[in-house]
Amino acid sequence: MALVITSPCIGEKSAECVEVCPVDCIEEGEDMFFIDPDICIECNACETACPVGAIYVEDEVPAEEQEFIEMNRKFFEE
């Protein structure tokens, strides 16, 4: 399981999460950042650093943000 970035990141992309990630698992997409679940070690540094509260542990993603779990997975399939 990994962390997932959700809708508050869209258009924000402030990158504090990227700066604190010890394993460089966060990649920039067109409108937001994504976390590579194969690299993420769930240290939660990005969740703490996110100024807009967009990052959740996968099991805790709010119901209205569930689509971002699949969006994240698809981003890394390409």
PyMOL CGO cylinders between C-alpha atoms (Angstrom):
from pymol import cmd
from pymol.cgo import CYLINDER

trace = [
    CYLINDER, 0.00, 0.00, 0.00, 1.16, 3.52, -0.70, 0.3, 1, 1, 1, 1, 1, 1,
    CYLINDER, 1.16, 3.52, -0.70, 0.08, 7.07, -0.26, 0.3, 1, 1, 1, 1, 1, 1,
    CYLINDER, 0.08, 7.07, -0.26, -2.20, 8.75, -2.79, 0.3, 1, 1, 1, 1, 1, 1,
    CYLINDER, -2.20, 8.75, -2.79, -2.36, 12.40, -3.85, 0.3, 1, 1, 1, 1, 1, 1,
    CYLINDER, -2.36, 12.40, -3.85, -5.91, 13.70, -4.35, 0.3, 1, 1, 1, 1, 1, 1,
    CYLINDER, -5.91, 13.70, -4.35, -7.77, 16.65, -5.88, 0.3, 1, 1, 1, 1, 1, 1,
    CYLINDER, -7.77, 16.65, -5.88, -6.44, 19.51, -3.72, 0.3, 1, 1, 1, 1, 1, 1,
    CYLINDER, -6.44, 19.51, -3.72, -3.13, 19.06, -5.57, 0.3, 1, 1, 1, 1, 1, 1,
    CYLINDER, -3.13, 19.06, -5.57, -4.66, 19.78, -8.98, 0.3, 1, 1, 1, 1, 1, 1,
    CYLINDER, -4.66, 19.78, -8.98, -3.23, 23.07, -10.16, 0.3, 1, 1, 1, 1, 1, 1,
    CYLINDER, -3.23, 23.07, -10.16, -1.42, 23.59, -6.85, 0.3, 1, 1, 1, 1, 1, 1,
    CYLINDER, -1.42, 23.59, -6.85, 1.74, 21.54, -7.31, 0.3, 1, 1, 1, 1, 1, 1,
    CYLINDER, 1.74, 21.54, -7.31, 3.65, 23.37, -4.60, 0.3, 1, 1, 1, 1, 1, 1,
    CYLINDER, 3.65, 23.37, -4.60, 6.20, 20.50, -4.47, 0.3, 1, 1, 1, 1, 1, 1,
    CYLINDER, 6.20, 20.50, -4.47, 6.92, 20.44, -0.74, 0.3, 1, 1, 1, 1, 1, 1,
    CYLINDER, 6.92, 20.44, -0.74, 6.09, 16.73, -0.94, 0.3, 1, 1, 1, 1, 1, 1,
    CYLINDER, 6.09, 16.73, -0.94, 8.74, 16.14, -3.60, 0.3, 1, 1, 1, 1, 1, 1,
    CYLINDER, 8.74, 16.14, -3.60, 11.37, 17.94, -1.55, 0.3, 1, 1, 1, 1, 1, 1,
    CYLINDER, 11.37, 17.94, -1.55, 10.85, 15.81, 1.58, 0.3, 1, 1, 1, 1, 1, 1,
    CYLINDER, 10.85, 15.81, 1.58, 10.46, 12.38, -0.06, 0.3, 1, 1, 1, 1, 1, 1,
    CYLINDER, 10.46, 12.38, -0.06, 13.48, 10.26, 0.93, 0.3, 1, 1, 1, 1, 1, 1,
    CYLINDER, 13.48, 10.26, 0.93, 13.02, 7.76, -1.91, 0.3, 1, 1, 1, 1, 1, 1,
    CYLINDER, 13.02, 7.76, -1.91, 12.08, 10.12, -4.78, 0.3, 1, 1, 1, 1, 1, 1,
    CYLINDER, 12.08, 10.12, -4.78, 8.80, 8.33, -5.50, 0.3, 1, 1, 1, 1, 1, 1,
    CYLINDER, 8.80, 8.33, -5.50, 6.78, 11.44, -6.39, 0.3, 1, 1, 1, 1, 1, 1,
    CYLINDER, 6.78, 11.44, -6.39, 6.52, 12.35, -10.05, 0.3, 1, 1, 1, 1, 1, 1,
    CYLINDER, 6.52, 12.35, -10.05, 5.00, 15.40, -11.68, 0.3, 1, 1, 1, 1, 1, 1,
    CYLINDER, 5.00, 15.40, -11.68, 2.04, 14.90, -13.97, 0.3, 1, 1, 1, 1, 1, 1,
    CYLINDER, 2.04, 14.90, -13.97, 0.36, 17.48, -16.17, 0.3, 1, 1, 1, 1, 1, 1,
    CYLINDER, 0.36, 17.48, -16.17, -1.88, 18.97, -13.45, 0.3, 1, 1, 1, 1, 1, 1,
    CYLINDER, -1.88, 18.97, -13.45, -0.69, 17.34, -10.23, 0.3, 1, 1, 1, 1, 1, 1,
    CYLINDER, -0.69, 17.34, -10.23, 1.86, 15.03, -8.60, 0.3, 1, 1, 1, 1, 1, 1,
    CYLINDER, 1.86, 15.03, -8.60, 1.61, 11.24, -8.31, 0.3, 1, 1, 1, 1, 1, 1,
    CYLINDER, 1.61, 11.24, -8.31, 3.22, 8.76, -5.90, 0.3, 1, 1, 1, 1, 1, 1,
    CYLINDER, 3.22, 8.76, -5.90, 4.80, 5.60, -7.33, 0.3, 1, 1, 1, 1, 1, 1,
    CYLINDER, 4.80, 5.60, -7.33, 3.37, 2.79, -5.17, 0.3, 1, 1, 1, 1, 1, 1,
    CYLINDER, 3.37, 2.79, -5.17, 6.26, 0.48, -6.04, 0.3, 1, 1, 1, 1, 1, 1,
    CYLINDER, 6.26, 0.48, -6.04, 8.81, 2.89, -4.58, 0.3, 1, 1, 1, 1, 1, 1,
    CYLINDER, 8.81, 2.89, -4.58, 6.86, 4.54, -1.73, 0.3, 1, 1, 1, 1, 1, 1,
    CYLINDER, 6.86, 4.54, -1.73, 7.96, 3.38, 1.73, 0.3, 1, 1, 1, 1, 1, 1,
    CYLINDER, 7.96, 3.38, 1.73, 4.99, 5.02, 3.51, 0.3, 1, 1, 1, 1, 1, 1,
    CYLINDER, 4.99, 5.02, 3.51, 7.15, 7.24, 5.68, 0.3, 1, 1, 1, 1, 1, 1,
    CYLINDER, 7.15, 7.24, 5.68, 4.38, 9.88, 5.56, 0.3, 1, 1, 1, 1, 1, 1,
    CYLINDER, 4.38, 9.88, 5.56, 6.85, 12.74, 5.13, 0.3, 1, 1, 1, 1, 1, 1,
    CYLINDER, 6.85, 12.74, 5.13, 4.95, 13.94, 2.06, 0.3, 1, 1, 1, 1, 1, 1,
    CYLINDER, 4.95, 13.94, 2.06, 1.59, 13.78, 3.86, 0.3, 1, 1, 1, 1, 1, 1,
    CYLINDER, 1.59, 13.78, 3.86, 2.94, 15.97, 6.64, 0.3, 1, 1, 1, 1, 1, 1,
    CYLINDER, 2.94, 15.97, 6.64, 4.57, 18.43, 4.23, 0.3, 1, 1, 1, 1, 1, 1,
    CYLINDER, 4.57, 18.43, 4.23, 1.58, 18.88, 1.90, 0.3, 1, 1, 1, 1, 1, 1,
    CYLINDER, 1.58, 18.88, 1.90, 0.26, 22.43, 2.40, 0.3, 1, 1, 1, 1, 1, 1,
    CYLINDER, 0.26, 22.43, 2.40, -3.17, 21.61, 0.94, 0.3, 1, 1, 1, 1, 1, 1,
    CYLINDER, -3.17, 21.61, 0.94, -3.84, 18.27, 2.70, 0.3, 1, 1, 1, 1, 1, 1,
    CYLINDER, -3.84, 18.27, 2.70, -4.02, 16.31, -0.56, 0.3, 1, 1, 1, 1, 1, 1,
    CYLINDER, -4.02, 16.31, -0.56, -2.12, 13.19, 0.50, 0.3, 1, 1, 1, 1, 1, 1,
    CYLINDER, -2.12, 13.19, 0.50, -3.68, 10.15, 2.18, 0.3, 1, 1, 1, 1, 1, 1,
    CYLINDER, -3.68, 10.15, 2.18, -2.75, 6.57, 2.98, 0.3, 1, 1, 1, 1, 1, 1,
    CYLINDER, -2.75, 6.57, 2.98, -4.63, 4.54, 0.35, 0.3, 1, 1, 1, 1, 1, 1,
    CYLINDER, -4.63, 4.54, 0.35, -7.06, 2.99, 2.91, 0.3, 1, 1, 1, 1, 1, 1,
    CYLINDER, -7.06, 2.99, 2.91, -7.95, 6.45, 4.20, 0.3, 1, 1, 1, 1, 1, 1,
    CYLINDER, -7.95, 6.45, 4.20, -8.71, 8.25, 0.92, 0.3, 1, 1, 1, 1, 1, 1,
    CYLINDER, -8.71, 8.25, 0.92, -12.14, 9.89, 1.38, 0.3, 1, 1, 1, 1, 1, 1,
    CYLINDER, -12.14, 9.89, 1.38, -15.03, 8.38, -0.58, 0.3, 1, 1, 1, 1, 1, 1,
    CYLINDER, -15.03, 8.38, -0.58, -15.31, 11.43, -2.84, 0.3, 1, 1, 1, 1, 1, 1,
    CYLINDER, -15.31, 11.43, -2.84, -11.59, 11.12, -3.73, 0.3, 1, 1, 1, 1, 1, 1,
    CYLINDER, -11.59, 11.12, -3.73, -11.49, 7.36, -4.49, 0.3, 1, 1, 1, 1, 1, 1,
    CYLINDER, -11.49, 7.36, -4.49, -11.00, 7.95, -8.23, 0.3, 1, 1, 1, 1, 1, 1,
    CYLINDER, -11.00, 7.95, -8.23, -7.51, 9.24, -7.48, 0.3, 1, 1, 1, 1, 1, 1,
    CYLINDER, -7.51, 9.24, -7.48, -6.37, 5.78, -6.38, 0.3, 1, 1, 1, 1, 1, 1,
    CYLINDER, -6.37, 5.78, -6.38, -7.02, 4.49, -9.90, 0.3, 1, 1, 1, 1, 1, 1,
    CYLINDER, -7.02, 4.49, -9.90, -5.64, 7.65, -11.54, 0.3, 1, 1, 1, 1, 1, 1,
    CYLINDER, -5.64, 7.65, -11.54, -2.41, 7.16, -9.59, 0.3, 1, 1, 1, 1, 1, 1,
    CYLINDER, -2.41, 7.16, -9.59, -2.15, 3.51, -10.60, 0.3, 1, 1, 1, 1, 1, 1,
    CYLINDER, -2.15, 3.51, -10.60, -2.75, 4.33, -14.28, 0.3, 1, 1, 1, 1, 1, 1,
    CYLINDER, -2.75, 4.33, -14.28, -0.15, 7.13, -14.24, 0.3, 1, 1, 1, 1, 1, 1,
    CYLINDER, -0.15, 7.13, -14.24, 2.56, 4.57, -13.47, 0.3, 1, 1, 1, 1, 1, 1,
    CYLINDER, 2.56, 4.57, -13.47, 1.35, 1.96, -15.97, 0.3, 1, 1, 1, 1, 1, 1,
    CYLINDER, 1.35, 1.96, -15.97, 2.49, 4.09, -18.87, 0.3, 1, 1, 1, 1, 1, 1,
]
cmd.load_cgo(trace, "trace")
